[in-house]
Amino acid sequence: MYPSEELTALAHRKSALRSRIAMNRLRCTALAAEVARPIAWIDRFLVQWRKISPFTKIAALPLGYLLRRKLLPRRKTNLFGQILRWAPVALRTARIFSGSTRSRS
């Protein structure tokens, strides 16, 4: 049906295609492993985090806050600037609570 030259050419093309597919598979697995590395780190961190006692986690919060105060220099706070920054939040909160008390009565 086919001459032997065409069959050998097809066999060479087939082997070249198979080797290209194998190389692409290797490249994809390498890229997938690289992408999955941060996910594995997060997974290991969560496993270690779950092993820690809840009391230790609660005690670590104030220690972390104190450590942050020691390591990072403290900025001078502008009281007027902070009031202006937090005033809208405080006013919205006050309106929400005043509205909820009116609807109850």
Beta strands, then each sheet from edge to edge (+ up, - down):
end
